[in-house]
Amino acid sequence: MSNTPGGRPTPARPPRPGARSRIWLGLAGLLGLAFFFSPIDARAWGCQCHQAIALLAEKHLNPRALAAVKQILQSNPVDPSLDRYCKEGNSDPLADASTWSDDIRGRRPQTAPWHFVDIPDGATFRDFRKYCPLPESCVWQVIQDQLAVLGRTAGSPATSTDQDADALRYLIHFVGDIHQPMHAISNNDLGGNCVPVNYFDQTPHLRNPQLQSYAPNLHGVWDVELISRMFAGKSAEQVAAELERESSSDKVKSKNAPLDIPGWAWSSHLQAVRVAYGKLPVRIPAEAPLPVKSCADANQVGERRLALHEQLAQPYQKAAAVVVRRPLALAGYRLAAILNALWP
């Protein structure tokens, strides 16, 4: 599992697709370039917390749902030739499935925009649902689509197909992604990918001149660095247990609450507005939404945000930590609620 404390420079490693790899938009010929030079070198919640979400959900599955999920995953295993970023993996089938959706993007680049929804900074509750424009990007629509696939065969998991297993793996992953605040916002900056930041002792360095992408950046900090500091040295099992101890009231509420999947995205959006952007040392005003394919767009948004010299250290880390833990726990409880509804 990726558990490097966020205060140390990221170790050298092969570039991998970022959680919001959207440079694919436009010319199909740029697809390969997009995945090699994505704006960030991070995945939403990393290995550690996606696995923790799955493990927390598993603890709250009813016997029928647990048996169905394991039957589908074990009967239709992951292609062993697929390069898995979480090299240590996890022997638990749900935890192992939780990171597959990031790995498969190299083979299925069309799924890259499935991981997020661009709700502009400045949107209101009255109009936020209009920003769900598939096939471009909308994580909550993808969750609903995977539920529809699984619903068609929910009565006979023993006869499940690879398509059912893929839908289940997508579902497990995207319920985690929709609870990551930076996956539900954009201010002409690809969800914070185009906001270079100084994070403790890490200073922004140019990753790709053509795309004007820098690391570290705001999105990458929320994807990996914050939680690496919060849960340094802990296993996914330990993180899941810690989250459950802190969230007993949410456990009860999530079990009985209706499945308002777009509402989950809106809650994540509000956390991004109030904390991820709202607690930045230098305020970034909301901009009128523009089509942005890289950090060179929107009047060179990456360079404009670099000039702000955002300095993120302990005060920001502390403010962010307050809102990170609860969404992780909610993701686990809500994933369990979804699976229990499929197999009551």
N, C-alpha and C positions, 0 to 999 in steps of 0.2 A: 504494500500500500504506500501511496505517496504521503509521507508524514514528516517532510522536512520542515523545520520551524521557519516561519515566514521571514524572520530577521536575517537569515543567511541568504546570500545570492543563490539563485536557482542553479543546480548543478547542470553541467553541459549534458544535453541529451538530444536525440533526433527531434526535429520539429514535428508537431502533431496538430490536428485540426482543433481550432478553438471552439468553444461552446456556441459561439455566434458567428461561425464562418460564413460570411455572406458575400464575399467577393465573387462567388459563383454567379451572381446575378448579372445578366447581360450576355456576353459572348460565351457560348459553350466552350470555346477553346481555352478559356481562362480557368476552367475547373481545376485542372491539375495545379496551376499556380496558386489558386485560392487555398487549397489544402496544404500546400507546402509553406506558403507565406501568410498564414492566417494572422489576424491582428493580435492574437494572444496565444500564449503557450500554456493553456489551462483548460480544464473541463469543469463544468458546473459541479460544485460540491466535491470534486475529486473522487478518488477511490474510497477513501475512508468513510465519508458521510453518505454517499449513495448506498454503500453496503450497510451502514448503520440504519438508514431509513428502511431498507428491505428487511433487516433483522428485527427491527421494532415492529414492523407490520406483521411479520410472521408470528410473533408472539401473541397476536390478537386475532388470528384467523380461526374461524370455526373449523371443526374436524373435516367437514366436507370440502371447504375451500382449500384447506392445507393439502389434502390428498389430491385434489384436482390440479392445483398449481404444480405440485411435485411430479405428478403423472405427466403433465404436458411438457415440462422442462426436461425431464429425464428421458422421455420417449423421443424427443426431438432435440438432441444435443447441439450445442454450438459447433460449427465447423472447426475442427482442431487446427486447421491451417490459418485461421484468422489470427492476426497479430493482436494480442490483448495488451493494452497499456498497463493495466493493473497486473503486473507480472506475478506477484505473489498470489493473486486471485483469492478465492475464499471457497472452502469446501461446501458451504451451504449453497444449495441451488438458487435460492432467491437472491442471495447476496452476489453470487457470481453473475446472475442475469442482470443485475442492476446497472452494470457499466457497459454492457454489450452494445447499447445504442450509440455510444461514442465511438467504439471500435469499428462498427460496421459502416461508418460514414465514408471511409476510404473506398469501399466497394459500392456504396449507394450514395453518391454525392447529393442526389435529390432530397435526401433526408436532412441535410445540414440545417435548413431553416425550420425544421419541425420543433427545435428545442426552445423556442422563444416566441414572444408576441411583442411587436413594437407598439406599445401604447405611448403616445407622445407625452412628454412632460408638459403639463398644462391641460391634459384631457380631463373630462368630468365623468362622474358616474353615469350621467344621463347618456353620454355618447361613446363610452369606451368600447362597447361591443362592436362598433363599426370598424374597429381596427383589427379585425380577424379575417384577413383576406387571403385565404388559401387560393392557389398553391404557394403563394410567396412565403407566408409565415403565420402560424398561429398554433401554439402548443395546446391550447385547450380544445381546439377542433380535432387535433391529432389524437388526443386522449379519448375523445368521444368516438372517433373512428375505430380505434383499437378495441374499445368496449363493444362496438357493434360487431366486429369480427369475432370476438370471443363469445358474444351472446348467441351467435348462430350455432355454436357447438358446445355450449355450456352443459347441456344435458348428457354429453357423452365424451368426457375428457380422454377416455381410453382410446378413442378413434381420432384424436387430434392430429393435425398436420403441422408441417414446418411453418405454414402461415399462421396457425394459431399460436405456436411457440414464439414466433417473431412478434406477434401482436402483444403477447403477455410480457415479453422482454421490453418492448417499447413502453408499455403501460407502466411497468415498475420504474423505469427510468424517468419518464416524463412527468409522473406525479412528483418526483423529486425536483425536476427542473422548474416546474411551474411555481414552486415555493422559493426559488432563488430570486430575490428582488430585482437583480439586474437583467433577468430574463423576461421582464414585463415592462420595460421602459426603454425609450430612446429619446435623446435630445439632439438629433442629427449627429449622433456619435456612436452608432452601432452598440447601443446599450452600455456605454462607458468604455468600449474598446478604444475609442479615440480621445480618451482623457488620460494623458500620461501623468503619472504621480511619482513623487518621491515617497517610498514606503520604508520607514525606519532608515536602514543604511543602504537601501537600494535606490539608485538614481535611474531615471529613464534613459534607455539607449535605443537607438533607431534599429528596428527589426528589419524594415523593408522600405527603402527610399521611394520606390514607385507607389506604394500604398500609404506611405507616411505613417506607418504603424510603429508604436513604441511599447516597450515593456520595462518596468511594470506599468500597468494602466488600471483604471478604476474597476473595470469588469474583472480583470484577472485577480485583483486583490480580493474581491468578493467571492470569486470562484474557488480560490485555493488558499491565498495567503492568510486571510483572517482565520479560517478554520484550522490551518496548520499551526498557528500560534495557540488557538483555543484548546486544541485537542492533541498537542504535541506528545508523542510517546504512547498514545493510547490506541488500542485495537478498535476495529469497528464494533466488536461485541461490547467493549467497555463504553464506547460512545453511546451506543443504543441504550445500555443500562442507565447511563448518566442522564440521558434525555428523558427517559421514562420517569426517573425519580423526580425530576423537576416539573413534570407536566401532568399530574394526576387529574386535574380538572378538565384539561383539554381532551384527555382520553375519554372521559364520559361524554362530553359534548360532541366529539367527532363521531362517536358510535351512533348517536341518535339524530345527528344533523342531516338535512337533505344534501345531496351531492350537487352543490352549486359550483361546478368547475370553473366557469368564467369568473365567478366571485372570488375564487382562490387567486386568479391572476390579478384581479383588481386589488386585493389585499397586498399582494407582493408589490404591485405598482406603487401603492401608497407608502410602503416601507422604503422603496427606492427614493421617492420624492422627499420624504421626511428625514431620512437618515443617510442613505448612500450619497445622495446629492446634498441634502439639507445640512449635513454636518461637515461638509467640505470647508476647509479654512477660507478658500476664496469662492464666493458665491458664483454659480453659473446660471444666468437667467435662462428661462425657457425660450426656445427659438421656434419660429414658425416652421412646421415640419417640411422637410425637403427630401427628395429621393437621394439616399446615400448608399453607395456601394463600397466605398473605402474611405479611409481617413483623409484622403486628398480631396474629397468632395465637400460640399457645403462651405465654400470659401476656405478650403484647406483647414477643416475643423481640427485635425490633429495638431497642426502647428499652432493654431490659435489657442488650443487648450494647453499645449506645452508651455506657452508664454505665461500662463497663470502661475506656474511653479507651485502646484499643489503639494503641500507637505503633510503626509499622513503618518502620525506616530501614535503614542499611547492614548491621547484623548480621543482620537478618532476610533482607534481599535476598541476602546472601552465602550463608546457609544454604539458601535456596530455589533459588538458581542451581545448586547442586550437584546437585539432583534434577530440575531441569527439562530439562536438555540430554539426558540419557539417554532419557527417555520419548519425546522428539521423534524421536530417531534410531530407537528401537525401532518407533515407529509407521510410519516409512518402510520399514524392513526387513520388518515384518510385513505391511504392505499389499502389498508386492511378493510375499511368500510366498503370500498369499491369491490374488492375480491369477495368479501362475504355476501354482497348483494348479487354477484354473479352466481355464486354457489351457496345459497342459504341452507 
